[in-house]
Amino acid sequence: MKFVAYTATPELERFPERERFGAWCSAHKHLMRTDPDYQRHVHGIRWSIVGTTIAFGVLSFALGRFAWPPLVVQVSVYFVLTILYVISILHTSFGLQQFQNEHVGKALREHVA
């Protein structure tokens, strides 16, 4: 998993530092309005994060509703579920950010050129 932020967007260094976030947001909004593939991919990843969150919540709730397994096992399962949930969300989120950075960078390059 590679940790990325919007600041890693190619072509963003052409803008003054105080304008970079605005330029990134503007390019992202433009892509969301005009590029159906970009929009579909971003929405798909966002919905997968929502689905993962719902699944985690349902599993956590269901596990807490039963008297079996013993409390020690339940706590262990909660711990493992939480770790897996956090890893899954971080991996998906950073993957989405990297995808967005690549496409926003291309849009900025086309706009500036």
N, C-alpha and C positions, 0 to 999 in steps of 0.2 A: 504494500500500500504506500503510495507516494502522497505526502502531505502537500496540498496545493491550495493557494488562495487566489483571489482575483488579481493580485499584484504580479502573479507569474504569467499573465497574459502577454503573448508576443505583441509587439507593436504598441503596447501601452506606454513604453518608455519615451515615446515621441511627445507625449503630452506633459505639461508641467505637473508636478506632483499633486497639487491641490485640485487639479481637474481630472485626474485619472479615474476616480470612482465614478464621477459623472459621465465620463466618456464610456466607461465599461457598461454602466447601466443603460445609457442611451443606445449603444450598439445591441445590447441584449434585448431591450424592448423592441427595437427595429426588427431583429431576427424573429422574435416571438410573433410579430404581426405579419411578417412577409415570408418566412421560410417554414412551410408546413412540416418538413422533416425534422427540423430543429425543435419546433413546437411540440411535435408528437413525442420526440425522444425525451425532452425535458419533463413533459407531463407524465409520461410513462414511468420515469424514474421517481418522480414525486409520488405517484400513486403506489409504487412498490414500497416506498418508505412508509406511507400510510398503512398499507397492508401488513407490513412487518410489525408496525406498532400495534395494530389491532390484534394480530396473532399473538404477540407477546402479552398483551393485556388479557386476552381470553385464556391463554394457558396459565397465566399467573392467577387469575380469578378462579379457574377450574381447580387448580391445584390446592388453593386455599379452602375450597368448599368441602373437601373430603377429609375424613378423619384418618384415612389410610393414604399414603404411607406415613410412618412415624415422623415426628417433627424434625428430627435430625436429617432425614432423607429429604424432606420438603425444603429445608433451608439450603441444603446442598444443591438441589435442583433449581431453586430460585437463583442461587449464586451463578450456576452454570448458564441458566437462561439469560440472566442479566449480562454476563460477559459476552455471550453469543450475540445478543441483541445490540450491544454497544459496538462490537466489531462489525456486525452487518451494516448498521446505520453509518458508521464512519467510512467503511469501504465504499458503500453506495454513494454517500455524499461527496467524498473526494473524487470518485470516478465521474460524477456529474459535473463537479467543478472543473475538472480537467477537460471534459468534453466541451463545456461552455467556453472555457478559456481559448481552446483551439478555434472554435467557430467565431467567437467575438474577435479574436486576433485577425482572422481572415477578413471579417467585415471591416475592421479598422484599417487593414492594409488596403482593401478595395476603396474605402471612403477617402483615405488620405492620398492614394495614388492618382 
